[in-house]
């Protein structure tokens, strides 16, 4: 997959991805650890989801922020920003964003 295909996919299906047990299968972070993730764990979760969604082998990750009390984690996967947030139903949602 070339870079333009990846950009298109991230723009198309990059937002609103619910973290559930099926999505986390094979991830180094277990479902029971999600609520207390630090920024490194969040980056690993985002990289796993990115790879599952897009079939792209992730080479570069960086966790920037982790605030479990507020339910927000941010960082970078490849050249994309990620944001994990908790919605009103208590689900964790992963969004991948194209940097402007």
C-alpha positions as CSV (number, residue, x, y, z in Angstrom):
1,X,0.0,0.0,0.0
2,X,1.4,3.3,-1.0
3,X,1.3,6.5,1.1
4,X,-1.6,8.1,-0.8
5,X,-3.7,4.9,-0.2
6,X,-2.9,5.1,3.5
7,X,-3.9,8.7,3.6
8,X,-7.2,8.0,1.9
9,X,-8.0,5.1,4.3
10,X,-7.1,7.2,7.4
11,X,-9.3,10.0,6.1
12,X,-12.1,7.6,5.3
13,X,-12.2,5.3,8.4
14,X,-9.8,6.9,10.8
15,X,-12.3,8.2,13.3
16,X,-14.7,6.5,15.7
17,X,-13.1,3.1,16.0
18,X,-14.4,1.5,19.2
19,X,-11.8,-0.5,21.2
20,X,-13.4,-3.8,22.0
21,X,-12.0,-7.2,22.8
22,X,-12.0,-8.3,19.2
23,X,-10.0,-5.2,18.1
24,X,-7.5,-5.8,20.9
25,X,-6.9,-9.5,20.1
26,X,-3.2,-10.0,19.9
27,X,-2.4,-6.6,21.4
28,X,0.3,-6.3,24.1
29,X,-2.1,-4.3,26.3
30,X,-4.9,-6.3,27.8
31,X,-8.5,-5.0,27.9
32,X,-8.4,-4.8,31.7
33,X,-5.4,-2.4,31.5
34,X,-7.0,0.2,29.2
35,X,-8.4,2.4,32.0
36,X,-4.9,2.9,33.5
37,X,-2.8,3.1,30.4
38,X,0.2,5.4,30.4
39,X,1.3,7.1,27.2
40,X,3.5,4.2,26.1
41,X,0.7,1.7,26.5
42,X,-1.7,4.0,24.6
43,X,0.8,4.3,21.7
44,X,1.0,0.5,21.6
45,X,-2.8,0.1,21.5
46,X,-3.0,2.8,18.8
47,X,-0.3,1.0,16.7
48,X,-2.1,-2.3,17.1
49,X,-5.4,-0.8,16.0
50,X,-3.7,1.0,13.1
51,X,-2.1,-2.2,11.9
52,X,-5.5,-4.1,12.2
53,X,-7.5,-1.5,10.4
54,X,-5.1,-0.7,7.6
55,X,-2.9,-3.8,7.3
56,X,0.2,-1.5,7.6
57,X,3.2,-2.6,9.6
58,X,3.8,0.2,12.0
59,X,7.5,1.3,12.3
60,X,7.1,4.5,14.5
61,X,5.0,5.2,17.5
62,X,5.2,7.9,20.3
63,X,2.9,8.5,23.2
64,X,2.4,12.1,24.1
65,X,-0.2,12.4,26.8
66,X,-2.0,10.1,29.2
67,X,-4.8,11.3,31.4
68,X,-6.8,8.3,32.6
69,X,-8.9,10.4,34.9
70,X,-10.1,12.6,32.0
71,X,-10.1,9.6,29.6
72,X,-7.8,11.0,27.0
73,X,-4.6,9.6,25.5
74,X,-2.7,11.1,22.5
75,X,0.4,10.5,20.4
76,X,1.6,9.6,17.0
77,X,1.6,6.4,14.9
78,X,3.7,6.7,11.8
79,X,3.0,10.3,10.5
80,X,-0.5,10.3,11.9
81,X,-1.7,11.7,15.2
82,X,-3.9,9.5,17.4
83,X,-6.4,10.3,20.1
84,X,-8.1,7.8,22.4
85,X,-11.0,9.1,24.3
86,X,-13.9,7.8,26.4
87,X,-17.4,8.4,25.0
88,X,-20.6,8.9,27.0
89,X,-21.3,5.2,27.0
90,X,-17.9,4.5,28.6
91,X,-16.3,3.0,25.4
92,X,-12.8,3.9,24.4
93,X,-12.7,5.4,20.9
94,X,-9.6,5.6,18.7
95,X,-9.3,8.4,16.1
96,X,-6.4,8.7,13.7
97,X,-5.9,12.2,12.4
98,X,-3.9,13.5,9.4
99,X,-1.5,16.2,10.5
100,X,-2.2,19.6,8.9
